[in-house]
């Protein structure tokens, strides 16, 4: 078995311990990364357009809570 290079990077350590080599965890991580990217893009596009969440909600007919949820990567 090939040993991994030692690291003090906490994220790398956690990834190796809980994600690497586990197809289910790798798929969950991939999904969460996509969710975070979409949330960031929505936020960026809204703010680049100079809109508040309330203004975007008014224009789309959605409640502000929906806009907030869509921009929240944990949603």
ABEGO torsion letter per residue (X at the ends): XBBBBBBABAAAAAAAAAABGBAAAAAAAAAAAAAAAAAAAAAAAAAAAGBBAAAAAAAAGBBAAAAAAAABAAX
